[in-house]
Amino acid sequence: MIIRCDSCSVSLQLDDAKIPKGSFTVRCPRCRNLIRVQGNHPTSPVQHLQENKPAPAVPEGAESFTARESEFEINHALRALLAALRKEEKVLEAKEEEEERPRRALLCLGRYREKVAKLLVDAGYKVYIAETPAQANERLREGKVQVVILSPDFATDMGGTAIVQQRINAMYSSERRRLFLVSIDEVSTTLNAQEAFLRNLNLVVNVNDVEQLPLILNRALKDFNDLYHYYNLASGFPGL
């Protein structure tokens, strides 16, 4: 059997004769992550890769998102060209451009998954829904997602939120800064910056405020972009 680590993606070959019945765990020799394996039925490498494909996108709003993304990229290129042609270079304010940027969100949620997906699609996001931590990690590997939203009841039998956060915590700081990590739960106080910091998150939202999530996200992302405005300018990165 061939398995792949959810954290670092190394492939491991297990001796089929020594695989026990039912589920078991294996420690990755590279990153020491615990990998949960279902051993009661054989899985080919092709089947395994198929099961752990990237989290799929929600079909609603996909066409309009693609159009907005293309329009943004064209406008961005035109502004850069015009700025280069003008000697006085009165460059577009970064925050004006950030407001136009269409965003992608990865949902690692349980019971609030469908509700949050609809809210974000209606707000103009392109939304991906992960069923497993492996699907979430595969989508993160592409580097195109700006917002990741987690909840404690996500795929609990597979390690859920802990596995995804482990993957994010292992990123280089420059890569981690390109993600906005959000937790939705029943105990947090919405927009509590100290709580978010202690949990290595960017934003915490109480379930009672889910209906206002797009508004809360936009405000929090604006504050985040303002905080890293000069860093982004120096690094040549657009805001989230």
DRENROKE-357790 format. One record per atom (N, C-alpha, C, O): residue in three letters; x, z, y. Coordinates in steps of 0.2 Angstrom, whole numbers, padded with zeros to 4 digits, always signed. Example, Ala and Ser with C-alpha at 12.3 -4.5 7.8 and 13.67 -1.06 7.14 Angstrom:
REM DRENROKE-357790
Ala+0066+0039-0028Ala+0062+0039-0022Ala+0066+0039-0016Ala+0071+0042-0017Ser+0064+0035-0011Ser+0068+0036-0005Ser+0064+0039+0000Ser+0067+0040+0006
This chain:
REM DRENROKE-357790
Met+0004+0000-0006Met+0000+0000+0000Met+0004+0000+0006Met+0009+0003+0007Ile+0002-0004+0011Ile+0006-0004+0018Ile+0001-0001+0023Ile-0004-0003+0024Ile+0004+0004+0026Ile+0000+0007+0032Ile+0004+0007+0038Ile+0010+0005+0038Arg+0001+0008+0044Arg+0004+0007+0050Arg+0003+0013+0054Arg-0003+0016+0055Cys+0008+0016+0058Cys+0008+0022+0062Cys+0003+0021+0068Cys+0004+0016+0071Asp-0002+0025+0069Asp-0006+0024+0075Asp-0002+0025+0082Asp-0004+0023+0087Ser+0004+0029+0081Ser+0007+0031+0087Ser+0013+0026+0089Ser+0013+0023+0095Cys+0017+0024+0084Cys+0023+0019+0086Cys+0022+0013+0083Cys+0027+0008+0084Ser+0017+0012+0078Ser+0016+0005+0075Ser+0021+0003+0070Ser+0021-0003+0067Val+0025+0008+0068Val+0030+0006+0062Val+0026+0005+0056Val+0021+0009+0054Ser+0027+0000+0052Ser+0024-0001+0045Ser+0028+0002+0040Ser+0034+0002+0039Leu+0024+0006+0035Leu+0027+0009+0030Leu+0024+0007+0023Leu+0018+0005+0022Gln+0028+0006+0018Gln+0027+0004+0011Gln+0026+0010+0007Gln+0031+0014+0006Leu+0020+0011+0004Leu+0019+0017+0000Leu+0018+0015-0008Leu+0016+0009-0009Asp+0021+0018-0012Asp+0021+0017-0019Asp+0014+0018-0022Asp+0011+0023-0022Asp+0010+0012-0024Asp+0003+0013-0026Asp+0003+0018-0032Asp-0003+0021-0033Ala+0008+0018-0036Ala+0007+0023-0042Ala+0007+0030-0040Ala+0005+0034-0044Lys+0009+0032-0034Lys+0010+0039-0032Lys+0004+0041-0027Lys+0004+0046-0024Ile+0000+0036-0025Ile-0005+0037-0020Ile-0011+0041-0023Ile-0014+0039-0028Pro-0013+0047-0021Pro-0018+0051-0024Pro-0025+0048-0022Pro-0026+0044-0018Lys-0030+0051-0025Lys-0037+0049-0024Lys-0039+0052-0018Lys-0037+0058-0016Gly-0044+0049-0014Gly-0046+0052-0008Gly-0041+0051-0002Gly-0037+0047-0003Ser-0043+0054+0003Ser-0039+0054+0009Ser-0033+0059+0009Ser-0033+0064+0006Phe-0027+0057+0012Phe-0021+0061+0012Phe-0018+0059+0019Phe-0019+0054+0022Thr-0012+0063+0021Thr-0009+0062+0027Thr-0001+0060+0025Thr+0001+0063+0020Val+0002+0056+0029Val+0009+0054+0028Val+0012+0055+0035Val+0009+0053+0040Arg+0018+0058+0035Arg+0022+0059+0042Arg+0026+0053+0043Arg+0030+0051+0039Cys+0025+0050+0049Cys+0029+0044+0051Cys+0036+0046+0051Cys+0038+0051+0055Pro+0041+0043+0048Pro+0048+0044+0049Pro+0051+0043+0056Pro+0056+0046+0057Arg+0048+0039+0059Arg+0051+0037+0066Arg+0049+0042+0071Arg+0053+0045+0075Cys+0042+0043+0072Cys+0040+0047+0078Cys+0037+0054+0076Cys+0035+0058+0080Arg+0037+0055+0069Arg+0034+0061+0066Arg+0026+0062+0067Arg+0024+0068+0066Asn+0023+0057+0069Asn+0016+0057+0069Asn+0013+0058+0062Asn+0015+0055+0057Leu+0007+0062+0061Leu+0004+0062+0055Leu-0001+0056+0055Leu-0006+0055+0059Ile-0001+0052+0049Ile-0005+0047+0048Ile-0010+0048+0043Ile-0008+0050+0037Arg-0017+0047+0044Arg-0022+0049+0039Arg-0023+0042+0035Arg-0024+0037+0038Val-0023+0043+0029Val-0023+0037+0024Val-0029+0038+0019Val-0030+0044+0017Gln-0033+0033+0018Gln-0038+0033+0013Gln-0036+0030+0007Gln-0034+0024+0007Gly-0035+0034+0002Gly-0032+0032-0004Gly-0036+0030-0010Gly-0033+0028-0015Asn-0043+0030-0009Asn-0047+0029-0015Asn-0048+0022-0017Asn-0052+0020-0022His-0046+0017-0013His-0047+0010-0014His-0041+0006-0011His-0038+0008-0006Pro-0038+0001-0015Pro-0033-0003-0013Pro-0034-0007-0006Pro-0040-0009-0006Thr-0029-0007-0002Thr-0030-0011+0004Thr-0024-0016+0005Thr-0019-0014+0005Ser-0026-0022+0006Ser-0020-0027+0007Ser-0018-0027+0014Ser-0022-0024+0018Pro-0012-0029+0016Pro-0009-0029+0022Pro-0014-0033+0027Pro-0015-0030+0033Val-0017-0038+0025Val-0021-0042+0029Val-0028-0038+0031Val-0030-0038+0036Gln-0031-0035+0026Gln-0036-0030+0027Gln-0035-0025+0031Gln-0039-0023+0036His-0029-0022+0031His-0027-0016+0035His-0027-0018+0042His-0029-0015+0047Leu-0024-0024+0043Leu-0023-0027+0050Leu-0030-0028+0053Leu-0031-0027+0059Gln-0034-0031+0049Gln-0041-0033+0051Gln-0045-0026+0053Gln-0048-0026+0058Glu-0044-0021+0049Glu-0048-0015+0051Glu-0045-0012+0057Glu-0049-0008+0061Asn-0039-0013+0059Asn-0036-0010+0065Asn-0035-0015+0070Asn-0030-0014+0074Lys-0039-0019+0071Lys-0039-0024+0076Lys-0040-0021+0083Lys-0043-0015+0083Pro-0038-0024+0089Pro-0040-0020+0095Pro-0047-0019+0096Pro-0051-0023+0094Ala-0049-0014+0100Ala-0056-0012+0101Ala-0059-0018+0105Ala-0056-0021+0109Pro-0065-0020+0102Pro-0068-0026+0105Pro-0071-0025+0112Pro-0073-0019+0114Ala-0072-0030+0115Ala-0075-0030+0122Ala-0083-0030+0121Ala-0086-0033+0117Val-0086-0027+0126Val-0093-0027+0127Val-0095-0034+0129Val-0093-0036+0134Pro-0100-0038+0126Pro-0101-0045+0128Pro-0105-0045+0135Pro-0104-0050+0138Glu-0109-0040+0136Glu-0112-0040+0143Glu-0108-0040+0149Glu-0103-0036+0149Gly-0109-0045+0153Gly-0105-0045+0159Gly-0098-0048+0159Gly-0094-0049+0163Ala-0096-0051+0152Ala-0090-0054+0151Ala-0088-0060+0156Ala-0083-0061+0158Glu-0093-0064+0156Glu-0093-0070+0160Glu-0092-0069+0167Glu-0087-0072+0170Ser-0096-0065+0170Ser-0095-0063+0177Ser-0088-0060+0179Ser-0085-0061+0184Phe-0086-0055+0174Phe-0080-0052+0175Phe-0074-0057+0175Phe-0070-0057+0179Thr-0074-0062+0170Thr-0069-0067+0170Thr-0069-0071+0177Thr-0064-0073+0179Ala-0075-0073+0179Ala-0075-0076+0186Ala-0072-0072+0191Ala-0069-0075+0196Arg-0074-0066+0192Arg-0071-0062+0197Arg-0064-0061+0196Arg-0060-0061+0201Glu-0061-0060+0190Glu-0054-0059+0189Glu-0050-0066+0191Glu-0045-0065+0195Ser-0053-0071+0190Ser-0050-0078+0192Ser-0050-0078+0199Ser-0045-0081+0202Glu-0056-0077+0202Glu-0056-0077+0210Glu-0051-0072+0213Glu-0048-0074+0218Phe-0050-0066+0210Phe-0046-0062+0213Phe-0039-0064+0213Phe-0035-0064+0217Glu-0037-0067+0207Glu-0030-0070+0206Glu-0028-0075+0210Glu-0023-0076+0213Ile-0033-0080+0211Ile-0032-0085+0216Ile-0032-0083+0223Ile-0027-0085+0227Asn-0036-0078+0225Asn-0036-0076+0232Asn-0029-0072+0233Asn-0026-0073+0239His-0027-0068+0228His-0021-0065+0229His-0015-0070+0230His-0010-0068+0234Ala-0015-0075+0226Ala-0009-0080+0226Ala-0010-0083+0233Ala-0004-0085+0236Leu-0016-0085+0236Leu-0016-0088+0242Leu-0014-0084+0248Leu-0010-0086+0252Arg-0016-0077+0247Arg-0013-0073+0253Arg-0006-0072+0253Arg-0003-0072+0258Ala-0003-0072+0247Ala+0004-0071+0246Ala+0008-0077+0249Ala+0013-0077+0253Leu+0005-0083+0248Leu+0008-0089+0251Leu+0007-0089+0258Leu+0012-0091+0262Leu+0001-0088+0261Leu+0000-0088+0268Leu+0005-0083+0272Leu+0007-0084+0277Ala+0006-0077+0269Ala+0010-0072+0271Ala+0017-0074+0272Ala+0021-0073+0277Ala+0019-0078+0267Ala+0026-0080+0267Ala+0027-0086+0272Ala+0033-0087+0274Leu+0022-0090+0273Leu+0022-0095+0278Leu+0022-0093+0285Leu+0024-0096+0290Arg+0019-0087+0287Arg+0019-0084+0293Arg+0024-0080+0295Arg+0026-0075+0291Lys+0028-0081+0300Lys+0034-0077+0302Lys+0032-0070+0304Lys+0036-0065+0302Glu+0026-0069+0307Glu+0025-0062+0309Glu+0022-0058+0303Glu+0022-0052+0303Glu+0020-0062+0298Glu+0017-0059+0291Glu+0013-0053+0292Glu+0015-0047+0291Lys+0007-0054+0294Lys+0002-0048+0295Lys-0001-0048+0288Lys-0006-0052+0287Val+0002-0044+0283Val+0000-0044+0276Val-0007-0040+0275Val-0008-0035+0279Leu-0011-0043+0271Leu-0017-0039+0269Leu-0016-0032+0267Leu-0011-0031+0263Glu-0020-0028+0270Glu-0020-0021+0268Glu-0021-0020+0260Glu-0025-0023+0257Ala-0016-0016+0257Ala-0017-0015+0250Ala-0023-0012+0247Ala-0026-0015+0242Lys-0026-0007+0251Lys-0032-0005+0249Lys-0038-0009+0249Lys-0043-0009+0245Glu-0038-0014+0254Glu-0043-0019+0254Glu-0043-0024+0247Glu-0048-0025+0245Glu-0037-0025+0245Glu-0036-0029+0239Glu-0038-0025+0233Glu-0041-0028+0228Glu-0036-0019+0233Glu-0038-0014+0227Glu-0045-0014+0226Glu-0048-0014+0221Glu-0049-0014+0232Glu-0057-0014+0231Glu-0059-0020+0228Glu-0065-0020+0225Glu-0056-0026+0228Glu-0058-0032+0226Glu-0056-0033+0218Glu-0059-0036+0214Arg-0051-0029+0216Arg-0048-0030+0209Arg-0053-0028+0204Arg-0055-0022+0204Pro-0055-0033+0200Pro-0059-0031+0194Pro-0055-0027+0189Pro-0049-0028+0188Arg-0058-0022+0186Arg-0055-0017+0182Arg-0057-0017+0174Arg-0063-0019+0173Arg-0053-0015+0170Arg-0054-0015+0163Arg-0054-0008+0160Arg-0050-0004+0162Ala-0059-0006+0157Ala-0060+0001+0154Ala-0060+0001+0147Ala-0064-0003+0144Leu-0056+0006+0144Leu-0057+0007+0136Leu-0060+0013+0135Leu-0058+0019+0138Leu-0066+0013+0131Leu-0070+0019+0130Leu-0068+0022+0123Leu-0069+0018+0118Cys-0066+0028+0122Cys-0065+0032+0116Cys-0070+0037+0116Cys-0068+0043+0117Leu-0076+0036+0115Leu-0082+0041+0116Leu-0086+0041+0110Leu-0086+0037+0105Gly-0090+0047+0110Gly-0095+0048+0104Gly-0102+0046+0107Gly-0103+0040+0107Arg-0106+0051+0108Arg-0113+0050+0109Arg-0114+0047+0116Arg-0120+0044+0116Tyr-0110+0047+0120Tyr-0111+0045+0127Tyr-0108+0037+0128Tyr-0108+0035+0133Arg-0106+0035+0122Arg-0103+0028+0122Arg-0107+0023+0125Arg-0105+0019+0130Glu-0113+0022+0123Glu-0117+0016+0125Glu-0119+0017+0132Glu-0120+0012+0136Lys-0121+0023+0134Lys-0123+0025+0141Lys-0117+0023+0146Lys-0118+0020+0151Val-0111+0026+0145Val-0106+0024+0149Val-0104+0017+0149Val-0102+0014+0155Ala-0104+0014+0144Ala-0103+0006+0143Ala-0107+0003+0148Ala-0105-0002+0152Lys-0114+0004+0148Lys-0119+0001+0152Lys-0117+0002+0159Lys-0118-0002+0164Leu-0116+0008+0161Leu-0115+0010+0168Leu-0109+0006+0171Leu-0109+0004+0176Leu-0103+0006+0167Leu-0097+0003+0169Leu-0098-0005+0169Leu-0096-0008+0174Val-0102-0008+0165Val-0103-0015+0165Val-0107-0017+0171Val-0105-0022+0174Asp-0112-0013+0172Asp-0116-0014+0178Asp-0112-0013+0185Asp-0114-0016+0190Ala-0107-0009+0184Ala-0102-0008+0190Ala-0097-0013+0191Ala-0093-0013+0195Gly-0097-0018+0186Gly-0092-0024+0187Gly-0086-0023+0182Gly-0081-0027+0183Tyr-0085-0018+0178Tyr-0080-0017+0174Tyr-0080-0021+0168Tyr-0086-0023+0165Lys-0074-0023+0165Lys-0074-0026+0158Lys-0073-0020+0153Lys-0068-0017+0154Val-0077-0019+0148Val-0077-0013+0144Val-0076-0015+0137Val-0078-0019+0134Tyr-0071-0011+0134Tyr-0069-0011+0127Tyr-0071-0005+0124Tyr-0070+0001+0127Ile-0074-0005+0118Ile-0076+0001+0114Ile-0072+0001+0108Ile-0073-0003+0104Ala-0069+0007+0107Ala-0065+0008+0101Ala-0069+0012+0096Ala-0072+0017+0098Glu-0069+0010+0090Glu-0072+0014+0085Glu-0067+0019+0082Glu-0069+0024+0079Thr-0061+0018+0082Thr-0055+0022+0079Thr-0050+0022+0084Thr-0049+0018+0088Pro-0045+0028+0083Pro-0039+0028+0087Pro-0035+0022+0086Pro-0031+0020+0091Ala-0034+0019+0080Ala-0030+0013+0079Ala-0032+0007+0083Ala-0028+0004+0086Gln-0039+0006+0084Gln-0042+0001+0088Gln-0040+0002+0095Gln-0038-0002+0099Ala-0040+0009+0097Ala-0039+0010+0104Ala-0031+0009+0106Ala-0030+0006+0111Asn-0027+0011+0101Asn-0020+0010+0102Asn-0018+0003+0102Asn-0014+0001+0106Glu-0021-0001+0098Glu-0020-0009+0098Glu-0022-0012+0105Glu-0019-0016+0108Arg-0028-0009+0108Arg-0030-0012+0114Arg-0025-0010+0120Arg-0024-0013+0124Leu-0023-0003+0119Leu-0018-0001+0124Leu-0011-0005+0124Leu-0008-0006+0129Arg-0009-0007+0118Arg-0003-0011+0117Arg-0003-0017+0122Arg+0002-0019+0123Glu-0009-0020+0123Glu-0009-0026+0127Glu-0007-0025+0134Glu-0004-0029+0138Gly-0008-0019+0137Gly-0006-0017+0143Gly-0011-0020+0149Gly-0009-0020+0155Lys-0017-0022+0147Lys-0021-0024+0152Lys-0027-0019+0154Lys-0030-0021+0159Val-0027-0014+0151Val-0032-0009+0153Val-0030-0004+0158Val-0024-0002+0158Gln-0034-0003+0163Gln-0032+0001+0169Gln-0035+0008+0168Gln-0032+0013+0170Val-0041+0009+0165Val-0045+0015+0164Val-0046+0017+0157Val-0049+0012+0153Val-0045+0023+0154Val-0046+0025+0148Val-0050+0031+0148Val-0049+0036+0151Ile-0056+0031+0145Ile-0061+0037+0145Ile-0062+0040+0138Ile-0064+0036+0133Leu-0061+0046+0138Leu-0061+0050+0131Leu-0066+0055+0131Leu-0068+0057+0136Ser-0068+0057+0125Ser-0072+0063+0124Ser-0070+0066+0118Ser-0067+0063+0113Pro-0071+0073+0117Pro-0069+0077+0111Pro-0073+0074+0105Pro-0070+0076+0099Asp-0079+0071+0105Asp-0082+0069+0099Asp-0080+0062+0097Asp-0084+0059+0093Phe-0075+0059+0099Phe-0073+0052+0097Phe-0069+0053+0091Phe-0064+0056+0090Ala-0072+0049+0086Ala-0069+0048+0079Ala-0065+0055+0077Ala-0059+0054+0075Thr-0069+0060+0076Thr-0065+0067+0075Thr-0062+0067+0068Thr-0057+0070+0067Asp-0065+0063+0063Asp-0063+0063+0056Asp-0056+0059+0056Asp-0053+0059+0050Met-0054+0056+0061Met-0048+0052+0061Met-0043+0055+0066Met-0038+0051+0067Gly-0044+0060+0069Gly-0039+0063+0074Gly-0041+0061+0081Gly-0039+0065+0086Gly-0046+0056+0082Gly-0049+0055+0088Gly-0045+0055+0094Gly-0040+0052+0095Thr-0047+0059+0099Thr-0044+0059+0106Thr-0037+0061+0105Thr-0033+0059+0109Ala-0035+0066+0101Ala-0028+0068+0101Ala-0024+0063+0099Ala-0018+0063+0102Ile-0026+0058+0095Ile-0021+0053+0093Ile-0020+0048+0099Ile-0014+0046+0100Val-0025+0047+0102Val-0025+0042+0108Val-0021+0045+0114Val-0016+0042+0117Gln-0022+0052+0115Gln-0018+0055+0120Gln-0010+0056+0118Gln-0006+0055+0122Gln-0009+0056+0111Gln-0002+0057+0109Gln+0001+0050+0111Gln+0007+0050+0113Arg-0002+0045+0109Arg+0000+0038+0111Arg+0002+0037+0118Arg+0007+0034+0120Ile-0003+0039+0123Ile-0002+0039+0130Ile+0004+0043+0132Ile+0008+0041+0137Asn+0004+0049+0130Asn+0009+0054+0132Asn+0016+0052+0130Asn+0021+0054+0133Ala+0017+0047+0125Ala+0023+0045+0123Ala+0026+0039+0127Ala+0031+0036+0126Met+0021+0036+0131Met+0023+0031+0136Met+0029+0033+0141Met+0029+0039+0142Tyr+0032+0028+0143Tyr+0037+0029+0149Tyr+0033+0031+0155Tyr+0027+0028+0155Ser+0036+0034+0159Ser+0032+0036+0165Ser+0029+0031+0169Ser+0024+0031+0172Ser+0033+0025+0170Ser+0031+0019+0174Ser+0025+0016+0170Ser+0021+0013+0173Glu+0025+0016+0163Glu+0019+0013+0160Glu+0013+0018+0160Glu+0008+0015+0161Arg+0014+0024+0160Arg+0009+0029+0160Arg+0005+0029+0167Arg-0001+0030+0167Arg+0009+0028+0172Arg+0006+0027+0179Arg+0002+0022+0180Arg-0002+0021+0185Arg+0002+0017+0175Arg-0002+0011+0176Arg-0009+0012+0172Arg-0013+0008+0172Leu-0010+0018+0170Leu-0016+0020+0166Leu-0020+0026+0170Leu-0016+0030+0173Phe-0026+0026+0170Phe-0030+0031+0173Phe-0034+0034+0168Phe-0039+0031+0165Leu-0032+0040+0166Leu-0035+0044+0160Leu-0041+0049+0162Leu-0039+0053+0166Val-0046+0048+0159Val-0052+0052+0161Val-0055+0055+0154Val-0055+0052+0149Ser-0057+0061+0155Ser-0061+0065+0150Ser-0068+0067+0152Ser-0069+0069+0157Ile-0073+0065+0147Ile-0080+0067+0148Ile-0081+0073+0143Ile-0081+0071+0137Asp-0083+0079+0146Asp-0085+0084+0141Asp-0090+0089+0144Asp-0092+0088+0150Glu-0092+0094+0140Glu-0097+0098+0142Glu-0094+0105+0146Glu-0098+0108+0149Val-0088+0105+0146Val-0085+0112+0149Val-0081+0111+0156Val-0080+0115+0159Ser-0079+0104+0157Ser-0075+0103+0163Ser-0079+0103+0169Ser-0085+0102+0169Thr-0076+0104+0175Thr-0079+0104+0182Thr-0077+0097+0185Thr-0071+0096+0186Thr-0082+0093+0186Thr-0080+0086+0188Thr-0076+0086+0195Thr-0077+0090+0199Leu-0071+0082+0194Leu-0066+0081+0200Leu-0061+0087+0201Leu-0058+0088+0206Asn-0061+0092+0196Asn-0056+0097+0196Asn-0049+0095+0195Asn-0047+0094+0189Ala-0045+0094+0200Ala-0039+0091+0200Ala-0034+0096+0196Ala-0030+0093+0192Gln-0034+0102+0196Gln-0030+0107+0193Gln-0031+0106+0185Gln-0026+0106+0181Glu-0037+0106+0183Glu-0039+0106+0176Glu-0036+0099+0173Glu-0033+0099+0168Ala-0037+0094+0177Ala-0035+0087+0175Ala-0027+0087+0174Ala-0025+0085+0169Phe-0024+0090+0179Phe-0016+0090+0179Phe-0014+0094+0173Phe-0009+0092+0169Leu-0017+0100+0171Leu-0015+0104+0166Leu-0016+0101+0159Leu-0013+0102+0154Arg-0021+0096+0159Arg-0022+0092+0152Arg-0019+0086+0152Arg-0021+0081+0148Asn-0015+0084+0157Asn-0011+0078+0157Asn-0016+0072+0158Asn-0016+0067+0155Leu-0022+0073+0162Leu-0027+0068+0163Leu-0027+0067+0171Leu-0024+0070+0175Asn-0030+0061+0173Asn-0031+0060+0180Asn-0038+0062+0183Asn-0038+0063+0189Leu-0043+0063+0178Leu-0049+0065+0180Leu-0053+0068+0175Leu-0053+0066+0169Val-0057+0073+0176Val-0061+0076+0172Val-0069+0076+0175Val-0070+0076+0181Val-0073+0074+0170Val-0080+0073+0172Val-0085+0077+0167Val-0084+0076+0161Asn-0089+0081+0170Asn-0094+0085+0166Asn-0099+0080+0164Asn-0101+0076+0167Val-0102+0081+0158Val-0107+0077+0155Val-0113+0076+0159Val-0117+0071+0160Asn-0115+0082+0163Asn-0120+0082+0168Asn-0120+0077+0174Asn-0125+0075+0177Asp-0114+0074+0175Asp-0112+0070+0180Asp-0111+0063+0178Asp-0109+0058+0182Val-0113+0061+0172Val-0111+0055+0169Val-0115+0049+0173Val-0112+0044+0174Glu-0121+0050+0175Glu-0125+0045+0178Glu-0121+0043+0185Glu-0122+0037+0187Gln-0117+0047+0188Gln-0113+0045+0194Gln-0106+0043+0192Gln-0102+0043+0197Leu-0105+0042+0186Leu-0098+0040+0184Leu-0094+0034+0188Leu-0089+0035+0190Pro-0098+0029+0189Pro-0095+0023+0193Pro-0093+0026+0200Pro-0087+0024+0202Leu-0097+0029+0203Leu-0095+0032+0210Leu-0090+0037+0210Leu-0085+0036+0214Ile-0090+0041+0205Ile-0084+0046+0204Ile-0078+0043+0203Ile-0072+0044+0205Leu-0078+0038+0198Leu-0072+0034+0196Leu-0069+0030+0203Leu-0063+0030+0204Asn-0073+0027+0206Asn-0071+0023+0212Asn-0067+0028+0217Asn-0062+0026+0220Arg-0070+0034+0218Arg-0067+0038+0223Arg-0061+0041+0220Arg-0056+0041+0224Ala-0060+0043+0214Ala-0054+0045+0211Ala-0049+0040+0211Ala-0043+0041+0212Leu-0051+0034+0209Leu-0046+0028+0209Leu-0043+0027+0216Leu-0037+0025+0217Lys-0047+0027+0221Lys-0045+0026+0228Lys-0040+0032+0230Lys-0035+0030+0233Asp-0041+0038+0228Asp-0037+0043+0230Asp-0030+0042+0226Asp-0025+0044+0228Phe-0030+0040+0220Phe-0025+0039+0215Phe-0020+0033+0219Phe-0014+0034+0219Asn-0024+0028+0221Asn-0020+0022+0224Asn-0017+0024+0230Asn-0011+0022+0232Asp-0020+0028+0234Asp-0017+0031+0241Asp-0011+0035+0239Asp-0006+0035+0243Leu-0011+0039+0234Leu-0006+0043+0232Leu+0000+0039+0231Leu+0006+0041+0233Tyr-0001+0034+0227Tyr+0005+0030+0224Tyr+0006+0023+0229Tyr+0009+0019+0226His+0003+0023+0234His+0003+0017+0239His+0010+0015+0240His+0012+0009+0238Tyr+0015+0019+0242Tyr+0022+0017+0244Tyr+0026+0016+0238Tyr+0030+0012+0238Tyr+0024+0020+0233Tyr+0028+0019+0226Tyr+0026+0012+0223Tyr+0031+0008+0221Asn+0020+0010+0224Asn+0018+0003+0221Asn+0021-0002+0226Asn+0023-0008+0223Leu+0021-0001+0232Leu+0024-0006+0236Leu+0032-0007+0235Leu+0034-0013+0234Ala+0035-0002+0234Ala+0042-0002+0232Ala+0043-0005+0225Ala+0048-0009+0224Ser+0039-0004+0221Ser+0039-0006+0214Ser+0037-0013+0213Ser+0038-0017+0208Gly+0033-0016+0218Gly+0030-0022+0217Gly+0024-0022+0212Gly+0022-0027+0210Phe+0021-0016+0211Phe+0015-0016+0207Phe+0008-0016+0212Phe+0008-0013+0217Pro+0003-0019+0209Pro-0003-0018+0213Pro-0006-0012+0211Pro-0004-0009+0206Gly-0011-0009+0215Gly-0014-0003+0213Gly-0019-0004+0207Gly-0020-0010+0205Leu-0021+0002+0205Leu-0026+0001+0199Leu-0033-0001+0201Leu-0037-0002+0197
